[in-house]
Amino acid sequence: MNGTEPPRDREAAPGLASRPVRYPDHYLWYVLAASLDLMVTNTLLNFHGFQEANAIAATVIDMGGFAGLIAFKFATVALVVLICEFIGERRPIVGRKLATAAIGISAAPVAIAFLQIVLS
């Protein structure tokens, strides 16, 4: 760093990227939460007879099946990462807070779904 670049959580490993992402640890947790969301959604829909509560996700499932939901989920994940990077380039602290919020927002439905699985 030459003093003008925003702080990063970690630098990229040699040969992996010419420009590392700003919040790699946050993004790993975010992708984990999004993946768990898909897994518990699949479990609730296919093994416990639940209905999808999110109207957008329900429409995506109706139109493209669960594979469509997977594609939709990871398109939204990519969009959130791009937004965090865009904001983080201009305001690093705000970008980090947004990445942290994305983790929490994605983890909340997972926690609720786990409770539904345990209680059903």
N, CA and C atoms as an extended XYZ file, in Angstrom:
360
Properties=species:S:1:pos:R:3:atomname:S:1:resname:S:1:resid:I:1 pbc="F F F"
N         0.828       -1.183        0.000 N   MET     1
C         0.000        0.000        0.000 CA  MET     1
C         0.873        1.248        0.000 C   MET     1
N         0.433        2.219       -0.739 N   ASN     2
C         1.233        3.437       -0.824 CA  ASN     2
C         0.649        4.573        0.014 C   ASN     2
N        -0.356        4.270        0.844 N   GLY     3
C        -0.938        5.276        1.706 CA  GLY     3
C        -2.176        5.933        1.125 C   GLY     3
N        -2.396        5.790       -0.192 N   THR     4
C        -3.581        6.384       -0.801 CA  THR     4
C        -4.683        5.362       -1.032 C   THR     4
N        -4.360        4.078       -0.931 N   GLU     5
C        -5.353        3.034       -1.154 CA  GLU     5
C        -6.165        2.794        0.116 C   GLU     5
N        -7.444        2.407       -0.036 N   PRO     6
C        -8.235        2.088        1.150 CA  PRO     6
C        -7.717        0.810        1.791 C   PRO     6
N        -7.864        0.680        3.105 N   PRO     7
C        -7.391       -0.543        3.762 CA  PRO     7
C        -8.189       -1.747        3.294 C   PRO     7
N        -7.514       -2.874        3.203 N   ARG     8
C        -8.138       -4.125        2.792 CA  ARG     8
C        -7.966       -5.126        3.927 C   ARG     8
N        -8.904       -6.081        4.004 N   ASP     9
C        -8.800       -7.115        5.037 CA  ASP     9
C        -7.528       -7.939        4.847 C   ASP     9
N        -7.204       -8.210        3.607 N   ARG    10
C        -6.081       -9.093        3.316 CA  ARG    10
C        -5.668       -8.861        1.863 C   ARG    10
N        -4.411       -8.995        1.567 N   GLU    11
C        -3.944       -8.866        0.195 CA  GLU    11
C        -4.145      -10.191       -0.542 C   GLU    11
N        -4.242      -10.138       -1.857 N   ALA    12
C        -4.450      -11.349       -2.657 CA  ALA    12
C        -3.198      -12.211       -2.650 C   ALA    12
N        -3.397      -13.513       -2.722 N   ALA    13
C        -2.284      -14.433       -2.842 CA  ALA    13
C        -1.649      -14.232       -4.218 C   ALA    13
N        -0.336      -14.415       -4.326 N   PRO    14
C         0.325      -14.209       -5.615 CA  PRO    14
C        -0.293      -15.080       -6.705 C   PRO    14
N        -0.567      -14.458       -7.849 N   GLY    15
C        -1.073      -15.192       -8.993 CA  GLY    15
C        -2.582      -15.399       -8.991 C   GLY    15
N        -3.291      -15.055       -7.938 N   LEU    16
C        -4.734      -15.291       -7.898 CA  LEU    16
C        -5.529      -14.143       -8.502 C   LEU    16
N        -5.120      -12.938       -8.254 N   ALA    17
C        -5.878      -11.803       -8.776 CA  ALA    17
C        -4.959      -10.593       -8.870 C   ALA    17
N        -5.226       -9.768       -9.869 N   SER    18
C        -4.427       -8.560       -9.980 CA  SER    18
C        -4.920       -7.499       -9.001 C   SER    18
N        -6.197       -7.578       -8.629 N   ARG    19
C        -6.768       -6.636       -7.664 CA  ARG    19
C        -7.671       -7.420       -6.722 C   ARG    19
N        -7.258       -7.556       -5.480 N   PRO    20
C        -8.073       -8.335       -4.540 CA  PRO    20
C        -9.359       -7.589       -4.181 C   PRO    20
N       -10.329       -8.344       -3.720 N   VAL    21
C       -11.545       -7.698       -3.225 CA  VAL    21
C       -11.239       -7.052       -1.879 C   VAL    21
N       -12.066       -6.125       -1.489 N   ARG    22
C       -11.815       -5.361       -0.270 CA  ARG    22
C       -12.140       -6.130        1.014 C   ARG    22
N       -13.162       -6.960        0.979 N   TYR    23
C       -13.627       -7.608        2.207 CA  TYR    23
C       -13.778       -9.123        2.001 C   TYR    23
N       -12.691       -9.818        1.719 N   PRO    24
C       -12.802      -11.244        1.369 CA  PRO    24
C       -13.403      -12.102        2.477 C   PRO    24
N       -13.060      -11.840        3.724 N   ASP    25
C       -13.620      -12.639        4.819 CA  ASP    25
C       -15.129      -12.431        4.927 C   ASP    25
N       -15.560      -11.213        4.763 N   HIS    26
C       -16.994      -10.921        4.782 CA  HIS    26
C       -17.701      -11.684        3.655 C   HIS    26
N       -17.114      -11.664        2.478 N   TYR    27
C       -17.753      -12.315        1.335 CA  TYR    27
C       -17.833      -13.828        1.526 C   TYR    27
N       -16.825      -14.418        2.141 N   LEU    28
C       -16.893      -15.860        2.412 CA  LEU    28
C       -18.052      -16.190        3.345 C   LEU    28
N       -18.206      -15.407        4.394 N   TRP    29
C       -19.328      -15.623        5.313 CA  TRP    29
C       -20.660      -15.370        4.605 C   TRP    29
N       -20.696      -14.385        3.744 N   TYR    30
C       -21.918      -14.074        3.009 CA  TYR    30
C       -22.307      -15.218        2.073 C   TYR    30
N       -21.339      -15.745        1.346 N   VAL    31
C       -21.613      -16.877        0.455 CA  VAL    31
C       -22.036      -18.106        1.268 C   VAL    31
N       -21.424      -18.324        2.427 N   LEU    32
C       -21.830      -19.434        3.296 CA  LEU    32
C       -23.283      -19.262        3.730 C   LEU    32
N       -23.654      -18.070        4.190 N   ALA    33
C       -25.032      -17.822        4.622 CA  ALA    33
C       -26.011      -18.010        3.459 C   ALA    33
N       -25.657      -17.537        2.271 N   ALA    34
C       -26.524      -17.696        1.101 CA  ALA    34
C       -26.673      -19.173        0.733 C   ALA    34
N       -25.586      -19.916        0.821 N   SER    35
C       -25.632      -21.351        0.523 CA  SER    35
C       -26.481      -22.099        1.540 C   SER    35
N       -26.307      -21.767        2.806 N   LEU    36
C       -27.132      -22.387        3.848 CA  LEU    36
C       -28.603      -22.042        3.656 C   LEU    36
N       -28.884      -20.830        3.228 N   ASP    37
C       -30.260      -20.433        2.958 CA  ASP    37
C       -30.876      -21.344        1.898 C   ASP    37
N       -30.139      -21.601        0.837 N   LEU    38
C       -30.629      -22.506       -0.204 CA  LEU    38
C       -30.843      -23.919        0.340 C   LEU    38
N       -29.918      -24.391        1.162 N   MET    39
C       -30.032      -25.757        1.692 CA  MET    39
C       -31.237      -25.911        2.617 C   MET    39
N       -31.422      -24.961        3.519 N   VAL    40
C       -32.560      -25.091        4.434 CA  VAL    40
C       -33.875      -24.834        3.696 C   VAL    40
N       -33.873      -23.973        2.699 N   THR    41
C       -35.073      -23.772        1.883 CA  THR    41
C       -35.452      -25.066        1.187 C   THR    41
N       -34.483      -25.722        0.589 N   ASN    42
C       -34.738      -26.987       -0.086 CA  ASN    42
C       -35.287      -28.021        0.898 C   ASN    42
N       -34.703      -28.090        2.079 N   THR    43
C       -35.152      -29.046        3.097 CA  THR    43
C       -36.591      -28.759        3.508 C   THR    43
N       -36.901      -27.499        3.777 N   LEU    44
C       -38.252      -27.150        4.206 CA  LEU    44
C       -39.291      -27.383        3.107 C   LEU    44
N       -38.940      -27.059        1.873 N   LEU    45
C       -39.894      -27.200        0.777 CA  LEU    45
C       -40.117      -28.663        0.397 C   LEU    45
N       -39.051      -29.430        0.340 N   ASN    46
C       -39.155      -30.786       -0.183 CA  ASN    46
C       -39.361      -31.874        0.860 C   ASN    46
N       -39.008      -31.612        2.109 N   PHE    47
C       -39.102      -32.665        3.114 CA  PHE    47
C       -40.054      -32.337        4.258 C   PHE    47
N       -40.455      -31.085        4.354 N   HIS    48
C       -41.345      -30.692        5.455 CA  HIS    48
C       -42.637      -30.045        4.967 C   HIS    48
N       -42.821      -29.942        3.656 N   GLY    49
C       -44.068      -29.435        3.101 CA  GLY    49
C       -44.324      -27.955        3.275 C   GLY    49
N       -43.306      -27.176        3.541 N   PHE    50
C       -43.477      -25.732        3.712 CA  PHE    50
C       -43.635      -25.068        2.337 C   PHE    50
N       -44.126      -23.844        2.342 N   GLN    51
C       -44.227      -23.001        1.154 CA  GLN    51
C       -43.203      -21.879        1.280 C   GLN    51
N       -42.670      -21.438        0.160 N   GLU    52
C       -41.733      -20.317        0.168 CA  GLU    52
C       -42.480      -19.050        0.572 C   GLU    52
N       -41.974      -18.352        1.597 N   ALA    53
C       -42.629      -17.150        2.111 CA  ALA    53
C       -42.283      -15.909        1.290 C   ALA    53
N       -41.117      -15.887        0.678 N   ASN    54
C       -40.679      -14.744       -0.122 CA  ASN    54
C       -41.365      -14.829       -1.490 C   ASN    54
N       -42.175      -13.829       -1.817 N   ALA    55
C       -42.943      -13.849       -3.063 CA  ALA    55
C       -42.037      -13.884       -4.300 C   ALA    55
N       -40.936      -13.167       -4.258 N   ILE    56
C       -40.021      -13.169       -5.406 CA  ILE    56
C       -39.403      -14.551       -5.566 C   ILE    56
N       -38.918      -15.127       -4.473 N   ALA    57
C       -38.320      -16.464       -4.537 CA  ALA    57
C       -39.349      -17.502       -4.982 C   ALA    57
N       -40.591      -17.375       -4.517 N   ALA    58
C       -41.639      -18.314       -4.923 CA  ALA    58
C       -41.890      -18.232       -6.430 C   ALA    58
N       -41.887      -17.016       -6.962 N   THR    59
C       -42.074      -16.835       -8.404 CA  THR    59
C       -40.911      -17.433       -9.182 C   THR    59
N       -39.692      -17.217       -8.683 N   VAL    60
C       -38.511      -17.786       -9.346 CA  VAL    60
C       -38.589      -19.312       -9.342 C   VAL    60
N       -39.003      -19.896       -8.217 N   ILE    61
C       -39.146      -21.359       -8.132 CA  ILE    61
C       -40.216      -21.841       -9.107 C   ILE    61
N       -41.335      -21.131       -9.188 N   ASP    62
C       -42.404      -21.512      -10.123 CA  ASP    62
C       -41.929      -21.455      -11.567 C   ASP    62
N       -41.102      -20.466      -11.880 N   MET    63
C       -40.652      -20.287      -13.262 CA  MET    63
C       -39.457      -21.160      -13.631 C   MET    63
N       -38.518      -21.335      -12.682 N   GLY    64
C       -37.272      -22.022      -13.031 CA  GLY    64
C       -36.907      -23.189      -12.144 C   GLY    64
N       -37.795      -23.550      -11.230 N   GLY    65
C       -37.490      -24.640      -10.319 CA  GLY    65
C       -36.410      -24.239       -9.329 C   GLY    65
N       -35.932      -25.227       -8.607 N   PHE    66
C       -34.922      -24.927       -7.597 CA  PHE    66
C       -33.602      -24.487       -8.235 C   PHE    66
N       -33.304      -25.017       -9.426 N   ALA    67
C       -32.098      -24.574      -10.145 CA  ALA    67
C       -32.188      -23.087      -10.468 C   ALA    67
N       -33.390      -22.623      -10.809 N   GLY    68
C       -33.587      -21.204      -11.056 CA  GLY    68
C       -33.375      -20.374       -9.801 C   GLY    68
N       -33.806      -20.922       -8.648 N   LEU    69
C       -33.600      -20.221       -7.386 CA  LEU    69
C       -32.110      -20.117       -7.059 C   LEU    69
N       -31.371      -21.181       -7.333 N   ILE    70
C       -29.922      -21.153       -7.097 CA  ILE    70
C       -29.278      -20.058       -7.948 C   ILE    70
N       -29.630      -20.014       -9.232 N   ALA    71
C       -29.063      -18.987      -10.117 CA  ALA    71
C       -29.452      -17.590       -9.643 C   ALA    71
N       -30.709      -17.412       -9.260 N   PHE    72
C       -31.180      -16.120       -8.774 CA  PHE    72
C       -30.439      -15.712       -7.500 C   PHE    72
N       -30.289      -16.645       -6.570 N   LYS    73
C       -29.622      -16.358       -5.291 CA  LYS    73
C       -28.193      -15.883       -5.538 C   LYS    73
N       -27.460      -16.593       -6.391 N   PHE    74
C       -26.063      -16.216       -6.586 CA  PHE    74
C       -25.897      -15.007       -7.495 C   PHE    74
N       -26.901      -14.711       -8.301 N   ALA    75
C       -26.874      -13.430       -9.026 CA  ALA    75
C       -27.023      -12.281       -8.033 C   ALA    75
N       -27.898      -12.459       -7.038 N   THR    76
C       -28.053      -11.409       -6.030 CA  THR    76
C       -26.806      -11.304       -5.157 C   THR    76
N       -26.168      -12.433       -4.869 N   VAL    77
C       -24.912      -12.404       -4.096 CA  VAL    77
C       -23.855      -11.613       -4.867 C   VAL    77
N       -23.721      -11.908       -6.160 N   ALA    78
C       -22.739      -11.184       -6.977 CA  ALA    78
C       -23.049       -9.683       -7.004 C   ALA    78
N       -24.331       -9.339       -7.105 N   LEU    79
C       -24.722       -7.929       -7.112 CA  LEU    79
C       -24.350       -7.245       -5.795 C   LEU    79
N       -24.607       -7.901       -4.673 N   VAL    80
C       -24.276       -7.312       -3.375 CA  VAL    80
C       -22.765       -7.121       -3.240 C   VAL    80
N       -21.981       -8.104       -3.679 N   VAL    81
C       -20.520       -7.971       -3.619 CA  VAL    81
C       -20.068       -6.797       -4.481 C   VAL    81
N       -20.616       -6.670       -5.672 N   LEU    82
C       -20.253       -5.542       -6.539 CA  LEU    82
C       -20.619       -4.205       -5.889 C   LEU    82
N       -21.772       -4.146       -5.259 N   ILE    83
C       -22.177       -2.910       -4.578 CA  ILE    83
C       -21.229       -2.598       -3.420 C   ILE    83
N       -20.882       -3.627       -2.636 N   CYS    84
C       -19.933       -3.421       -1.527 CA  CYS    84
C       -18.587       -2.920       -2.042 C   CYS    84
N       -18.121       -3.485       -3.151 N   GLU    85
C       -16.853       -3.058       -3.731 CA  GLU    85
C       -16.947       -1.612       -4.239 C   GLU    85
N       -18.039       -1.293       -4.899 N   PHE    86
C       -18.233        0.065       -5.433 CA  PHE    86
C       -18.249        1.086       -4.294 C   PHE    86
N       -19.044        0.797       -3.278 N   ILE    87
C       -19.130        1.721       -2.138 CA  ILE    87
C       -17.814        1.731       -1.361 C   ILE    87
N       -17.225        0.548       -1.168 N   GLY    88
C       -15.979        0.436       -0.419 CA  GLY    88
C       -14.820        1.183       -1.056 C   GLY    88
N       -14.864        1.341       -2.369 N   GLU    89
C       -13.814        2.094       -3.058 CA  GLU    89
C       -13.873        3.570       -2.670 C   GLU    89
N       -15.083        4.054       -2.445 N   ARG    90
C       -15.264        5.464       -2.117 CA  ARG    90
C       -15.289        5.714       -0.611 C   ARG    90
N       -15.913        4.782        0.130 N   ARG    91
C       -16.051        4.931        1.583 CA  ARG    91
C       -15.825        3.565        2.223 C   ARG    91
N       -14.573        3.206        2.500 N   PRO    92
C       -14.231        1.862        2.972 CA  PRO    92
C       -14.994        1.404        4.215 C   PRO    92
N       -15.217        2.285        5.157 N   ILE    93
C       -15.913        1.887        6.384 CA  ILE    93
C       -17.378        1.566        6.079 C   ILE    93
N       -18.000        2.363        5.232 N   VAL    94
C       -19.393        2.118        4.857 CA  VAL    94
C       -19.497        0.803        4.070 C   VAL    94
N       -18.551        0.557        3.177 N   GLY    95
C       -18.545       -0.697        2.423 CA  GLY    95
C       -18.425       -1.909        3.335 C   GLY    95
N       -17.570       -1.815        4.342 N   ARG    96
C       -17.394       -2.915        5.307 CA  ARG    96
C       -18.683       -3.130        6.117 C   ARG    96
N       -19.319       -2.030        6.527 N   LYS    97
C       -20.577       -2.146        7.279 CA  LYS    97
C       -21.668       -2.769        6.416 C   LYS    97
N       -21.709       -2.412        5.152 N   LEU    98
C       -22.682       -2.995        4.240 CA  LEU    98
C       -22.430       -4.493        4.068 C   LEU    98
N       -21.174       -4.885        3.925 N   ALA    99
C       -20.841       -6.310        3.801 CA  ALA    99
C       -21.234       -7.068        5.070 C   ALA    99
N       -21.012       -6.451        6.231 N   THR   100
C       -21.417       -7.061        7.495 CA  THR   100
C       -22.933       -7.199        7.571 C   THR   100
N       -23.650       -6.169        7.154 N   ALA   101
C       -25.115       -6.220        7.152 CA  ALA   101
C       -25.624       -7.310        6.216 C   ALA   101
N       -24.970       -7.484        5.079 N   ALA   102
C       -25.385       -8.527        4.132 CA  ALA   102
C       -25.295       -9.909        4.770 C   ALA   102
N       -24.264      -10.125        5.574 N   ILE   103
C       -24.122      -11.409        6.272 CA  ILE   103
C       -25.301      -11.598        7.229 C   ILE   103
N       -25.577      -10.597        8.037 N   GLY   104
C       -26.666      -10.703        9.000 CA  GLY   104
C       -28.015      -10.892        8.341 C   GLY   104
N       -28.256      -10.150        7.271 N   ILE   105
C       -29.535      -10.256        6.565 CA  ILE   105
C       -29.696      -11.643        5.951 C   ILE   105
N       -28.617      -12.232        5.477 N   SER   106
C       -28.694      -13.576        4.895 CA  SER   106
C       -28.738      -14.669        5.951 C   SER   106
N       -28.140      -14.408        7.107 N   ALA   107
C       -28.099      -15.437        8.151 CA  ALA   107
C       -29.411      -15.519        8.932 C   ALA   107
N       -30.153      -14.432        9.021 N   ALA   108
C       -31.399      -14.436        9.807 CA  ALA   108
C       -32.407      -15.472        9.304 C   ALA   108
N       -32.703      -15.543        7.998 N   PRO   109
C       -33.649      -16.562        7.538 CA  PRO   109
C       -33.131      -17.991        7.758 C   PRO   109
N       -31.826      -18.148        7.728 N   VAL   110
C       -31.244      -19.474        7.976 CA  VAL   110
C       -31.526      -19.898        9.413 C   VAL   110
N       -31.322      -18.988       10.352 N   ALA   111
C       -31.588      -19.302       11.759 CA  ALA   111
C       -33.065      -19.634       11.964 C   ALA   111
N       -33.938      -18.856       11.352 N   ILE   112
C       -35.376      -19.117       11.470 CA  ILE   112
C       -35.746      -20.461       10.841 C   ILE   112
N       -35.167      -20.764        9.698 N   ALA   113
C       -35.454      -22.035        9.029 CA  ALA   113
C       -34.952      -23.224        9.849 C   ALA   113
N       -33.772      -23.082       10.459 N   PHE   114
C       -33.287      -24.161       11.320 CA  PHE   114
C       -34.263      -24.407       12.469 C   PHE   114
N       -34.790      -23.344       13.035 N   LEU   115
C       -35.784      -23.503       14.097 CA  LEU   115
C       -37.023      -24.211       13.573 C   LEU   115
N       -37.465      -23.867       12.384 N   GLN   116
C       -38.619      -24.529       11.793 CA  GLN   116
C       -38.371      -26.020       11.579 C   GLN   116
N       -37.167      -26.360       11.147 N   ILE   117
C       -36.824      -27.768       10.935 CA  ILE   117
C       -36.835      -28.519       12.257 C   ILE   117
N       -36.232      -27.923       13.276 N   VAL   118
C       -36.162      -28.575       14.578 CA  VAL   118
C       -37.555      -28.723       15.200 C   VAL   118
N       -38.403      -27.723       15.038 N   LEU   119
C       -39.712      -27.737       15.670 CA  LEU   119
C       -40.789      -28.477       14.866 C   LEU   119
N       -40.490      -28.806       13.603 N   SER   120
C       -41.513      -29.475       12.788 CA  SER   120
C       -41.445      -30.982       12.895 C   SER   120
